[in-house]
């Protein structure tokens, strides 16, 4: 189990993302349980949805998760690592 001091450096959303990154197929309850186990921090379902998306959407895109992550990282890199610029391009494309 990680220490409280370690968890103090991350906000709850980042803790959810760390757990999700380790296990993209995890359900909301599994994510909630893992965050509680690792950092003794309670997270609500609405926070999980805000941080990593709805469970049914995550499950639907699970098969393409790996390839989408690679594309997203490349796209962000092509935008100079600037998330605001990347988001702006995505909005213009939509």
C-alpha positions as MATLAB code, in Angstrom:
seq = 'XXXXXXXXXXXXXXXXXXXXXXXXXXXXXXXXXXXXXXXXXXXXXXXXXXXXXXXXXXXXXXXXXXXXXXXXXXXXXXXXXXXXXXXXXXXXXX';
ca = [
       0.000    0.000    0.000;
       1.309    3.449   -0.883;
       1.707    6.073    1.757;
      -0.559    9.010    2.426;
       2.378   11.304    1.721;
       2.619    9.854   -1.798;
      -1.103   10.369   -2.389;
      -0.853   13.980   -1.197;
       1.072   14.812   -4.383;
      -1.843   13.777   -6.598;
      -5.427   14.918   -6.680;
      -8.181   12.307   -6.688;
      -8.617   12.453  -10.465;
      -4.947   11.667  -10.974;
      -5.223    8.700   -8.606;
      -8.152    7.377  -10.665;
      -6.143    7.834  -13.885;
      -3.164    5.961  -12.408;
      -5.369    2.999  -11.494;
      -7.079    3.093  -14.891;
      -3.721    3.220  -16.688;
      -2.700    0.039  -14.849;
      -5.998   -1.715  -15.615;
      -8.055   -0.186  -18.467;
     -10.671   -2.945  -18.218;
     -11.492   -2.124  -14.580;
     -15.083   -1.324  -13.668;
     -15.947    1.784  -11.659;
     -16.230   -0.274   -8.481;
     -12.851   -1.915   -9.165;
     -11.253    1.497   -9.687;
     -12.878    2.799   -6.497;
     -11.618   -0.229   -4.564;
      -8.070    0.020   -5.988;
      -7.782    3.723   -5.097;
      -8.996    2.926   -1.579;
      -6.512    0.035   -1.270;
      -3.479    1.928   -2.604;
      -3.974    5.370   -1.062;
      -6.839    4.992    1.421;
      -8.758    7.648   -0.508;
     -12.470    7.419   -1.283;
     -13.583    8.392   -4.780;
     -17.128    8.667   -6.060;
     -18.464    7.261   -9.325;
     -19.018   10.746  -10.745;
     -15.322   11.556  -10.214;
     -14.316    8.359  -12.027;
     -16.574    9.332  -14.935;
     -15.022   12.801  -15.046;
     -11.468   11.412  -14.921;
     -11.629    8.440  -17.313;
     -15.112    8.407  -18.834;
     -18.234    6.315  -18.405;
     -17.755    2.624  -17.813;
     -19.921    1.587  -20.762;
     -17.906    3.859  -23.075;
     -14.608    2.523  -21.739;
     -15.778   -1.056  -22.309;
     -16.929   -0.242  -25.846;
     -13.513    1.184  -26.781;
     -11.420   -1.342  -24.853;
     -10.432   -3.273  -27.981;
      -9.006   -0.134  -29.593;
      -7.668    1.391  -26.345;
      -4.011    0.589  -27.017;
      -3.954    1.898  -30.568;
      -5.931    5.003  -29.608;
      -3.499    5.742  -26.776;
      -0.570    5.581  -29.211;
      -2.347    7.890  -31.659;
      -3.300   10.301  -28.884;
       0.286   10.473  -27.596;
       1.594   11.105  -31.112;
      -1.054   13.770  -31.742;
      -0.219   15.506  -28.470;
       3.472   15.335  -29.342;
       2.728   16.844  -32.774;
       1.019   19.706  -30.928;
       4.199   20.365  -28.981;
       2.797   18.695  -25.887;
       0.334   21.562  -25.498;
      -3.035   20.110  -24.488;
      -4.906   23.358  -25.231;
      -3.687   23.384  -28.826;
      -4.535   19.690  -29.230;
      -8.054   20.225  -27.880;
      -8.545   23.205  -30.172;
      -7.566   21.127  -33.225;
      -9.948   18.362  -32.153;
     -12.804   20.853  -31.780;
     -12.089   22.288  -35.228;
     -12.031   18.777  -36.721;
     -15.398   17.870  -35.168;
];
